[in-house]
Amino acid sequence: MGSPLKDRNDAAPEAMQRSYWDSISAHYQRVMEISTDDFHYGPMLPGDSSLKLLPEIGPGMRALELGCGGGQNSVYLAKRGAVCDAFDISSEQLAAARALARREGVRIRFSLGKLDAWPSSFSGPYDLIHSSHAMEFTDDPAGVVAMAGKALAPGGSLVISTVHPLYNGEWVDGLDENGGDGGKGLFLRNYFSPPDDVRRRNGKPIVFSHAYPVSAWFRWMRDAGLEVTAIEEPPEAPEGAPYYNDDWADNDGELAAIPATLIVRARRAGAL
């Protein structure tokens, strides 16, 4: 097995991401059940109707989605009157997003772009910048957060959900709560430098998903001049989850024992 660092140098990160998402987009959008009737924060999690982390959504509100994938969250906001911009690195994902927006009867400005190099016309100011499980695919999350801080309107909110550092740990056999066999536990060699989730095809790495400590996200938000107003680590709630897949549901209770997703909400000072 090659080292992750060497593997990462085999191709530019953005080229890997684009190729990966272009190759799986059609299958992904077909098998994932992602609603546009609730704002989602990740697979198998309660939506915003339960978590209530979004600011009030209303006509004329300006929103930007970073790494929009199939565009479901932007469609949700647009259906409630928000003026939405969204970008993604994958042209195939954007094609799916545009088709969804047409079916839902909403207008969204979609563009091809990278997390660390936004489309030049997407400069803001925005009342809401949001990203659901895209930030793990950038090598510079601090830089992206800094860009978002500058693009927010006074009083605007940044809401990011991303992979939780514990989720990239390794499940191992252990003792149950009574000291008997059959229990499971999580092994994480170094919380402060969590391992990458290396996704492979025919033994070759095709994309990397990065995780970072909770404190790092807090620090990056503060360094961007933002006030952190919420940190959530929700357990799975498959009943009624707006983002659902049968394979995710079959996880032997792991997602009820540790959080797979970290959600951070921050606010730029001032009034809307």
C-alpha positions as CSV (number, residue, x, y, z in Angstrom):
1,M,0.0,0.0,0.0
2,G,1.4,3.4,-1.0
3,S,1.6,6.3,1.4
4,P,-1.3,8.8,1.3
5,L,1.1,11.6,0.7
6,K,2.7,9.9,-2.3
7,D,-0.7,8.9,-3.6
8,R,-1.9,12.5,-3.4
9,N,1.0,13.6,-5.6
10,D,-0.1,11.2,-8.4
11,A,-2.6,13.9,-9.7
12,A,-3.7,17.4,-9.0
13,P,-6.4,17.3,-6.3
14,E,-8.9,19.2,-8.4
15,A,-8.3,16.8,-11.3
16,M,-8.9,13.8,-9.1
17,Q,-12.1,15.4,-7.7
18,R,-13.5,16.3,-11.1
19,S,-12.8,12.9,-12.5
20,Y,-14.2,11.1,-9.4
21,W,-17.5,13.1,-9.3
22,D,-18.0,13.1,-13.1
23,S,-17.6,9.3,-13.1
24,I,-20.1,8.6,-10.3
25,S,-22.6,11.4,-10.7
26,A,-25.3,9.6,-12.6
27,H,-25.2,6.6,-10.3
28,Y,-25.0,8.8,-7.2
29,Q,-28.0,10.9,-8.1
30,R,-30.0,7.8,-9.0
31,V,-29.4,5.8,-5.8
32,M,-29.4,8.7,-3.3
33,E,-32.8,9.9,-2.0
34,I,-32.2,13.6,-1.5
35,S,-35.3,15.7,-0.8
36,T,-35.8,19.4,-1.9
37,D,-38.5,19.8,0.8
38,D,-36.0,20.1,3.6
39,F,-32.4,21.4,3.9
40,H,-30.0,18.6,4.4
41,Y,-26.7,18.4,6.3
42,G,-25.5,15.0,5.2
43,P,-26.7,11.4,4.8
44,M,-29.0,10.0,7.4
45,L,-29.1,13.2,9.4
46,P,-32.1,15.3,10.6
47,G,-32.8,18.2,8.2
48,D,-33.1,21.8,9.1
49,S,-36.7,21.4,10.0
50,S,-35.4,19.7,13.1
51,L,-31.9,21.3,13.6
52,K,-33.0,24.9,12.8
53,L,-29.6,26.2,12.0
54,L,-30.4,28.3,8.9
55,P,-31.3,32.0,9.2
56,E,-34.8,33.0,8.2
57,I,-35.2,32.4,4.5
58,G,-37.3,34.9,2.5
59,P,-37.7,36.5,-0.9
60,G,-34.7,38.4,-2.1
61,M,-32.2,36.7,0.3
62,R,-28.9,36.0,-1.5
63,A,-27.4,32.6,-1.0
64,L,-24.3,30.8,-2.3
65,E,-23.7,27.1,-2.2
66,L,-20.1,25.8,-2.3
67,G,-19.8,22.4,-3.9
68,C,-23.4,22.1,-4.7
69,G,-23.4,18.5,-6.2
70,G,-27.0,17.9,-7.5
71,G,-28.2,21.2,-6.2
72,Q,-30.9,20.0,-3.8
73,N,-30.1,22.5,-1.0
74,S,-30.1,25.4,-3.4
75,V,-33.4,24.3,-4.9
76,Y,-34.8,24.1,-1.4
77,L,-33.8,27.7,-0.8
78,A,-34.9,28.9,-4.2
79,K,-38.4,27.4,-3.7
80,R,-38.6,29.7,-0.6
81,G,-37.7,32.9,-2.5
82,A,-33.9,33.0,-2.1
83,V,-31.8,34.2,-5.0
84,C,-29.3,31.4,-5.3
85,D,-25.9,31.0,-6.8
86,A,-24.1,27.6,-6.7
87,F,-21.0,26.0,-8.1
88,D,-19.3,22.7,-8.3
89,I,-16.1,21.2,-9.7
90,S,-18.0,18.5,-11.7
91,S,-19.8,19.3,-14.9
92,E,-21.8,16.1,-14.6
93,Q,-23.1,17.1,-11.1
94,L,-24.0,20.5,-12.5
95,A,-25.9,18.9,-15.3
96,A,-27.9,17.0,-12.7
97,A,-28.4,20.2,-10.7
98,R,-29.7,22.2,-13.7
99,A,-32.1,19.4,-14.6
100,L,-33.4,19.3,-11.1
101,A,-33.9,23.1,-11.0
102,R,-35.9,22.9,-14.2
103,R,-38.1,20.2,-12.9
104,E,-38.7,22.1,-9.7
105,G,-39.5,25.3,-11.6
106,V,-36.8,27.5,-10.0
107,R,-34.0,29.6,-11.4
108,I,-30.5,29.2,-10.0
109,R,-27.3,30.5,-11.4
110,F,-25.0,27.5,-11.6
111,S,-21.3,27.6,-12.6
112,L,-18.3,25.4,-12.8
113,G,-15.8,26.2,-10.1
114,K,-13.4,25.0,-7.4
115,L,-13.8,25.5,-3.6
116,D,-10.6,27.5,-3.5
117,A,-11.2,29.4,-6.8
118,W,-14.8,30.6,-7.0
119,P,-16.4,31.8,-10.3
120,S,-15.4,35.5,-10.5
121,S,-19.0,36.7,-10.7
122,F,-19.8,35.0,-7.4
123,S,-18.3,37.7,-5.2
124,G,-21.3,38.6,-3.0
125,P,-22.3,40.0,-0.7
126,Y,-24.4,37.0,0.3
127,D,-26.8,36.7,3.2
128,L,-26.1,32.9,3.4
129,I,-23.1,30.8,2.3
130,H,-23.6,27.1,2.8
131,S,-21.8,23.9,2.0
132,S,-22.9,20.3,2.7
133,H,-20.1,17.7,2.6
134,A,-17.9,19.4,0.0
135,M,-15.3,20.9,2.3
136,E,-13.6,17.6,2.9
137,F,-12.5,17.6,-0.7
138,T,-10.4,20.8,-0.4
139,D,-6.8,20.9,0.7
140,D,-7.2,24.5,2.0
141,P,-10.4,24.7,4.2
142,A,-9.0,27.7,6.1
143,G,-8.6,29.6,2.8
144,V,-12.1,28.8,1.7
145,V,-13.5,29.9,5.0
146,A,-11.6,33.2,4.7
147,M,-13.1,33.7,1.2
148,A,-16.5,33.1,2.6
149,G,-16.0,35.6,5.4
150,K,-15.2,38.3,2.9
151,A,-18.2,37.4,0.7
152,L,-20.8,37.6,3.5
153,A,-23.0,40.6,3.9
154,P,-23.0,42.2,7.4
155,G,-25.1,39.9,9.5
156,G,-24.8,37.1,7.0
157,S,-24.3,33.4,8.0
158,L,-21.9,30.7,7.0
159,V,-23.2,27.2,7.5
160,I,-20.8,24.3,6.8
161,S,-21.3,20.6,7.3
162,T,-18.4,18.3,6.7
163,V,-17.0,14.9,7.7
164,H,-16.4,14.6,11.5
165,P,-12.8,13.6,12.5
166,L,-14.1,10.6,14.4
167,Y,-15.7,9.2,11.3
168,N,-12.4,8.6,9.6
169,G,-11.4,6.4,12.5
170,E,-11.4,2.6,12.2
171,W,-13.9,0.3,13.8
172,V,-12.4,-2.6,15.6
173,D,-13.8,-5.6,17.6
174,G,-14.0,-5.0,21.3
175,L,-15.9,-5.8,24.5
176,D,-19.5,-4.9,25.0
177,E,-20.8,-2.8,27.9
178,N,-20.9,-5.9,30.1
179,G,-17.3,-7.0,29.3
180,G,-18.4,-9.7,26.9
181,D,-17.5,-10.4,23.3
182,G,-19.3,-8.8,20.4
183,G,-18.7,-5.1,21.2
184,K,-17.2,-2.7,18.8
185,G,-15.0,0.4,19.3
186,L,-13.4,3.1,17.4
187,F,-9.7,3.4,16.9
188,L,-8.2,6.7,16.0
189,R,-4.4,6.9,16.1
190,N,-4.2,10.7,16.2
191,Y,-7.3,12.9,16.7
192,F,-5.3,16.0,15.8
193,S,-4.3,14.6,12.4
194,P,-7.1,12.3,11.4
195,P,-6.4,9.9,8.5
196,D,-7.8,10.6,5.1
197,D,-10.6,8.6,3.7
198,V,-8.9,7.2,0.6
199,R,-11.3,6.0,-2.0
200,R,-9.9,3.6,-4.5
201,R,-10.8,1.9,-7.8
202,N,-8.9,-1.2,-8.8
203,G,-6.5,-0.5,-5.9
204,K,-5.6,3.0,-7.2
205,P,-6.6,6.1,-5.2
206,I,-9.2,8.1,-7.1
207,V,-10.1,10.8,-4.5
208,F,-9.3,11.8,-0.9
209,S,-11.6,13.0,1.8
210,H,-10.0,15.0,4.6
211,A,-11.1,15.5,8.2
212,Y,-10.0,18.1,10.7
213,P,-10.4,18.6,14.5
214,V,-13.4,20.5,15.7
215,S,-11.1,23.2,17.2
216,A,-9.6,23.8,13.7
217,W,-12.9,24.8,12.3
218,F,-13.6,27.1,15.2
219,R,-10.2,28.7,14.7
220,W,-10.6,29.2,11.0
221,M,-14.0,30.8,11.5
222,R,-12.6,33.2,14.1
223,D,-9.5,34.0,11.9
224,A,-12.0,34.9,9.1
225,G,-13.6,37.5,11.4
226,L,-16.7,35.5,12.1
227,E,-18.6,34.7,15.3
228,V,-19.2,31.0,15.7
229,T,-22.8,30.6,16.8
230,A,-23.4,26.9,16.7
231,I,-21.5,23.6,16.6
232,E,-23.5,20.5,16.1
233,E,-22.6,16.8,15.9
234,P,-25.9,15.1,15.3
235,P,-26.4,11.4,15.4
236,E,-28.1,9.6,12.6
237,A,-31.9,9.9,12.4
238,P,-32.9,7.8,9.4
239,E,-36.6,8.2,9.9
240,G,-37.5,11.2,7.8
241,A,-33.9,12.1,6.9
242,P,-34.0,14.3,3.8
243,Y,-30.8,12.6,2.5
244,Y,-31.2,8.8,2.6
245,N,-29.7,5.7,1.1
246,D,-30.2,2.1,2.0
247,D,-26.5,1.4,2.1
248,W,-26.0,4.2,4.6
249,A,-28.8,2.9,6.7
250,D,-27.1,-0.5,7.0
251,N,-24.3,0.7,9.3
252,D,-24.7,-1.7,12.3
253,G,-25.5,1.3,14.5
254,E,-22.2,3.0,14.0
255,L,-23.7,6.3,13.1
256,A,-25.8,6.3,16.2
257,A,-22.7,5.8,18.3
258,I,-20.4,8.4,16.8
259,P,-21.1,11.5,14.7
260,A,-20.3,11.2,11.0
261,T,-20.9,14.9,10.4
262,L,-19.7,18.1,12.0
263,I,-21.9,21.2,11.4
264,V,-20.5,24.7,12.1
265,R,-22.5,27.9,11.8
266,A,-20.9,31.3,12.0
267,R,-22.0,34.9,11.5
268,R,-20.4,38.1,10.2
269,A,-20.9,41.0,12.5
270,G,-23.5,43.7,11.6
271,A,-27.1,43.7,10.6
272,L,-28.8,42.5,7.4
